[in-house]
Amino acid sequence: SCAILAAAITPLAAGDPNLYMALATALTLFTGVLCVLASAFRLGALADFLSRPILVGFLNGIALSIFLGQIGKVLGFQVTASRIVPKLLEILSKLPTTQLPTLLVALFSVAVLLLVQRFLTRVPAALAVLVLSAVLVKLLDLPSSGVAVLAPVPAGLPMPSLPQVPLETIPKLLGSAAGLALVLFTSGTITSRSFASRGGYEVDVDRELVAYGVANMASSLAQGFVVTGADSRTAMAVTAGGRTQVTGLVAAAMIALVLLLFTGPLQFVPLAALGVVLIAAALSLLDMASLRQFWRMDRREFGLSLVTTAGVVALGSINGILVAVTLAVVRFVKHTARPSVELLGEEKGLPGLHSIDRHGQAQAIPGMVLFRFNAPLVFFNADHFKQCALAAVRASGDDLRWFVIDAIPISDVDINGLAVLKDLQQKLASRNVKLVWAGRQSEFLSCLRGMGEPTERVSELTYPTLRQAVHAFRAL
């Protein structure tokens, strides 16, 4: 989110630090307001459209973006390119200019990070890195050797204030705020859901949106920037024993204490150490285990995840959001417009009716087709329904007498679906085949009556269940 914020406001600030600060806080405020509005309209349900492969791919792309964004700080040179691919090429070209003292500080930070994580698991590793690297910088006077450090941080708590920005920047800020809100939503959702699954509790996504919104509005009023939940911070809190919201309250109190009493030492924190901490956080976001799982279970989902990652890496974070949303919409349309279709039959020794494709021993009942369409029958899949039904009729040969539709998965039938059923009934009648409707009997007849259609024109027979339809056919 910080990378997206910087990319959005840097062109608008034009090098003015005061305007940069105002734009950052205004963008944070707008992001918070949009999160609250999204919750009011119950848009948390959109989380279900962003499949796990898309979310994993998106966060993997963000992790790679953060990683490349910190390489310059770790190696001691400035990277000016904004897009990921040009940035990678610039990093490679500047490797010979790597500053040795900065690199040594970075290596020291890596060593501290690994040792603390290995032997002092209850100590916050990131905090240890920053403290010890700051001590090293102070003792060896490394800024005189070219090691970049944080600028002095003013002491005291910020006074609440509303950001003041030029009116002409507001439309662009609102567009960027929408993108940031989506980033907070997607990254926060996958974080909260994964830890909720691990901890055995549930997450209300709409309430999470309110929390993100209020937190960002408060951050803006306190002259802060965009905030959200993160895998690394959440994992660190859990590792340290945090189990409730009190963890966040304690963290906020410690930040206030630092601002009041310990801002002086912050000026000695080297940017290389910060880069190492952020790179470690980025690497923690990489989810290779899920990618391996996608590869084993469904190669298409694996490819979808990689395409999402490539979109973020090649096009940048904001455009990568558009890639992720587009893929989510395409995936949803594919699953609903072209749902699975099953032909059912009986298997010896196994009660019930079963998919012939999934059960190798299942056999179709002679003289009838049991047809299951796993979606509502509406305008965007009605023709697909008809084509699949007619293909099943042709494959059944001249002995076919009943064509039975399993209506249980068909939760809705619109005007287009009704027209397709009429057309199917006429084509079946020309072959001396009866169209039978099994399940959702009352809903189907009520739908026909509401449209003013005589039921006999669409379905000559209706039964409460598939099994009753089979019994009736065999009793003829």
PyMOL commands that set and color helices and strands:
alter all, ss='L'
color gray80, all
select helices_A, chain A and resi 2-13+17-40+43-48+52-75+84-97+100-119+125-140+142-145+167-199+205-221+231-239+246-261+263-266+271-285+288-297+299-315+317-337+382-396+415-430+441-450+455-457+466-474
alter helices_A, ss='H'
color red, helices_A
select strands_A, chain A and resi 341-347+350-355+368-373+402-406+434-438+461-463
alter strands_A, ss='S'
color yellow, strands_A
deselect
rebuild
show_as cartoon
